[in-house]
Amino acid sequence: MRFQILFSTVLLFLISSTCVHSQVKSNAHKDKSANELVFDSTLTVPLEFDNTLDYMLQSWVIQRASTLNCNSSDNVVAVPDSVYKLRLSKMPCLMEMPYNPNVRSFIELYTVRKRHQVEYMLGMSNYYFPLFEQVLGANNLPLELKYLSIIESALNTTIVSRMGAAGLWQLMIGTGRMYGLEINSLVDERLSPVKATNAAAKFLKDLYAIYGDWNLVIASYNCGPGNINKAIRRAGGKRDYWAIYPYLPRETRGYVPIFIAANYSLHYASQHNLCPAIVNMPTLTDTVMVHQRIHLEQVANVLNLPIDEVRLLNPQYKKDIIPGDIKPYALCLPLNSINAFIAKFNEVVSYKADELINNRRGEIEIIQAAATITPGGSGRVTYHKVKSGQTLSDVADKYGVSLKKLKKWNNIKGSKIVIGQKLKIIK
């Protein structure tokens, strides 16, 4: 019991230090139940939400506008409150989905004002939601939490907020690292759909262990446990979202209603004449581990894949470089390209290596190389282009170095090299 209290205290401190906090505005509103809540005229859309939807439409989706073929109607369906309430009650959800004027306002934001963005998100959800459901299910979490990514990122893997939150689940750097994500100049696993979803699931699970209420979990995901705890104290210790609602940051007041609206809007999209857009995404993919430093452009050109597609499948590599010479990293590709990548790996490594890889490493590579040379060496790095008939032993003899070191410098496990391959030599 003491361990659980200590864990919760430490977790609250760590999460609070990595979340974006909003100032709580004191209000003298009386507590109301979800169904009695009077529409708050000061209610605002959560920070970045509106811009996120518009950014998606204007940038990464619009580039594929020619592939979209959605035959939905622009006719807006008028829905009475009684129907909204009935539909919400019939949704197969574990989490509470109450109806009130604020929820209605956000449903109409999705189904009327932002209906075309919703169609794009419906199309992208066919790719991402199976992954989300698999991870949420494995962690015994409600599957409807997948709609949290709709609010956070509009299913844009590479979006970064003004406050530095990144990826599908908009994790801050501190939160990401707390849940084991690698974040540096080349790799940001907050942008990885798989890694980020696993981290977000653990984060949500820990928040539920603290609050035991999903609405409070959703709210704390937005503004941080510190603000939730402050609102609970101002509400006289009540641990109910609708009871602490007047004491939450103004932005967070809209967070649970907009989450409910996202669940409703995508679940009942067809009833609002909305249909999934056709997006240019490979539905079947697989991963292969890479043990050498390569550039995504090398992969795209040798395998004859669009570079945008390779980037879309591997958004965690911020500069298009996979630093596989440091440790193995996963490369995601369309399923039908995996065998070709394995068969042509040496060709991939050699393709424009000087331009895309070797010249980019500069002083860092020289410093690393100097640390591996024998005493008395100059640390000078040169490259040898493999000619027809040459073997690794031939190259080692030519430069007066050991075969073992030559293989180590170039991350070669066996003895196979190909014509045109660039081999690093340290003298």
Disulfide bonds with the S-S distance in Angstrom:
Cys70-Cys275 2.24
